[in-house]
Amino acid sequence: MPRKAKSKPLLGLDVGSSAVKLVEVRRAKQGLEASAIDLRALSPDVVVDGAIVDNLALASSVAQMLKDSRVHNRSVATAVSGNSVIVKQISMPAMTEEELAETIETEAAQHIPFERSDVHMDYQILDIKDSGAMDILLVAVKKDKVGNYTNALSMAGLSAVVMDHDTL
């Protein structure tokens, strides 16, 4: 009988204004288990208003956490926050996913206060109502915000495989 491919653990990293938190999660027979957990205080000038101001200090803290936790996995899931991130629920007429993909850019321009070329954008259909409308979750984040996070992670030897909004 063939063996199931063993899934790699995933790191979760929460960068806050006062601390950085790390957890390594792996699949177990009963579900998921945390195989490493760490928390480090950050100096108040490392992250200000959700923006990483000192990449080197953050990378140094994260690298030390990885070393102390004996974590070898380098794939990380993290999240961004702050005023460079827009999360908005919008309503649109019901349409196919293909039609939505073609029209979402135009609709998003009405809700995102940044130049479209300056943001990463994604959307998800939340609900299709009997009334013929559909609720869409629209998320946009400035590219420089994502670049700042991925740069700090890269300096610590990590690679972001999931980038989400902290409330999601």
C-alpha positions, 0 to 999 in steps of 0.5 A: 500500500503506498504511503501518503506523502508527508506534508511539510510543516508551515511557519506562521509569523505575526509581526506586531508593533511590540512583538513578533510571534512564531509558530510551526504547525504540522499535521498529526494524526489528530489534526494539527499540532504546534511543534515550535512556538516563540515570542520576542519583544520588539523595540518600539521603533521596529514596527510603527503603525503596521509598517516595518521601519527597521528590517534589519532588527526584525530580521535579526529577531526572527533569525534568532527565534528560528535558531533557538526554536531549532526550526528548519522549515523556511516557508512562512505564512504571515499577514499585513495590516495598516493603512496600506491595506484595503479590505472592502465588501462590495455588491455587484450584479450576479455574473459568471466567474469569467465575467467577474474576472473581466470587470473586477478591475473597473469596479475595484478602481471605484473602491481603492484609493491607490493607483492600480499599478501600485497594489496587489489585488485579490477578490473572493465571491462571498455570496450570490443572492436570490435578488441577482446580486453577489457580495464580493470581498475585495482586498488590495495592498500596496506593493511596497508594503508587501515588498517591505515584509518579504524583504525582512523575511528574506533577510531572516532566511524565510520565504513567504508562501502565504500573505494575508490581511491580519484580520482574515 
